Amino acid sequence: MPIKNGDTVSVHYTGTLDDGSVFDSSREREPLKFTMGKGQLIAGFEAAVMGREKGDTVTTHIPPRDAYGEVDEELIFVVDRAQVPGHIEPSVGLPLTLSSEDGQRMDVTITEVGDKEITLDANHPLAGKTLTFEIEIMDVE
């Protein structure tokens, strides 16, 4: 029977970027299990699975709008390097979690390191990227 909203689906997948690099895969672990229509996954992934059946394999290309969105320039900002705690050595690609005075947390990644300033990016690391997934439907409940 074709997959529909409310079904619990188990899949194996491999996600790649336009350059062919793998950013995630379930192949070395248990299949990903989710309920269709609950918004647990990016919209483009659910759309690729909808209507498929157990045993199907599909390759799908998901544009940013159906994945993690476009890069939001307002989420990229510069801070004084002195604001980084002394025990942390800033380097490009280093993920950090910032905390505001009211307890709000924000995950960021360092994108530039200068002598006096560092640039932080709070966008999802896959924002602005087209994602390709090879998906194999393992089970449908």
C-alpha positions in Angstrom: 0.0 0.0 0.0 1.3 3.5 -0.8 2.7 5.5 2.1 0.4 8.1 3.5 0.2 10.6 6.4 0.1 8.8 9.7 2.2 5.8 8.5 5.3 5.0 10.5 8.1 4.6 7.9 11.7 3.2 8.3 14.2 4.1 5.7 17.9 3.9 5.0 19.3 7.0 3.3 22.5 8.7 2.1 22.5 12.5 1.8 25.0 14.2 -0.5 25.8 17.7 -1.6 26.3 19.0 -5.1 30.0 18.2 -5.0 29.2 14.5 -4.1 30.4 14.7 -0.5 28.2 12.7 2.0 26.8 14.8 4.8 24.8 12.1 6.5 23.9 8.4 6.1 22.0 5.8 8.0 23.7 2.9 6.3 26.1 2.2 9.3 23.3 2.3 11.9 19.6 1.5 12.4 17.2 2.8 9.7 15.6 6.2 10.3 12.1 5.7 11.7 9.5 8.5 11.5 5.8 9.2 11.2 4.6 10.8 7.9 3.0 14.2 8.2 4.3 15.0 11.7 6.9 17.4 10.4 9.7 15.4 11.9 11.8 15.7 8.7 12.5 18.3 6.1 9.5 18.8 3.7 11.4 17.6 0.6 12.4 14.3 2.3 8.8 13.5 3.3 7.6 14.5 -0.2 10.0 12.0 -1.8 8.7 9.2 0.4 5.0 10.0 0.1 3.1 7.4 -2.1 6.1 5.0 -2.2 6.0 1.4 -0.9 8.1 -0.9 1.1 11.1 -1.9 -1.0 11.1 1.2 -3.2 14.3 3.1 -3.7 14.2 6.8 -4.8 16.8 9.5 -5.4 15.6 13.0 -4.8 17.1 16.5 -5.2 15.8 18.9 -2.5 16.2 22.6 -3.1 17.0 24.8 0.0 13.3 26.0 0.3 12.3 22.4 1.0 15.3 21.6 3.1 16.9 24.0 5.6 16.0 27.2 3.9 18.2 29.9 2.2 21.0 31.5 4.1 19.7 34.4 6.3 22.3 37.1 6.3 20.8 38.5 9.6 22.0 35.3 11.3 25.7 36.0 10.4 27.3 38.5 12.8 30.7 39.6 14.1 31.8 39.6 17.7 34.8 40.8 19.5 37.3 38.0 19.9 37.6 38.9 23.6 34.1 37.6 24.1 35.2 34.0 23.4 36.2 32.3 26.7 39.9 31.9 27.1 39.8 28.1 27.1 38.3 28.0 23.6 40.7 28.4 20.6 38.6 29.9 17.8 38.9 28.2 14.5 36.8 28.2 11.3 34.2 25.5 11.4 34.1 25.3 15.2 30.5 25.0 16.5 29.6 27.0 19.6 26.5 27.4 21.7 25.8 31.0 22.9 23.6 31.8 25.8 21.8 35.1 26.3 21.1 36.7 29.7 17.5 35.4 29.6 18.7 31.8 29.1 18.0 31.5 25.3 20.5 29.3 23.5 21.8 29.7 20.0 24.0 27.3 18.1 26.5 29.0 15.8 29.5 28.1 13.7 32.7 30.2 13.4 33.1 31.2 9.8 36.0 33.7 10.0 38.7 34.3 12.6 40.5 37.6 12.7 43.0 39.2 15.2 40.3 41.2 16.9 37.0 39.8 15.7 35.3 36.5 14.8 32.4 35.9 12.5 29.6 33.6 13.7 26.9 32.0 11.6 23.6 30.9 13.3 22.1 29.4 10.1 21.7 25.6 9.9 25.0 24.2 8.4 23.0 23.0 5.4 21.1 26.2 4.8 21.3 27.4 1.2 22.4 24.0 -0.1 20.6 21.6 -2.5 20.5 18.2 -0.9 20.4 14.9 -2.7 19.1 11.8 -0.9 19.1 8.2 -2.0 16.3 6.7 0.1 15.4 3.0 0.5 12.0 2.2 2.1 12.7 -0.6 4.6 9.3 -0.9 6.4 5.9 0.8 6.6 3.6 0.3 9.6 
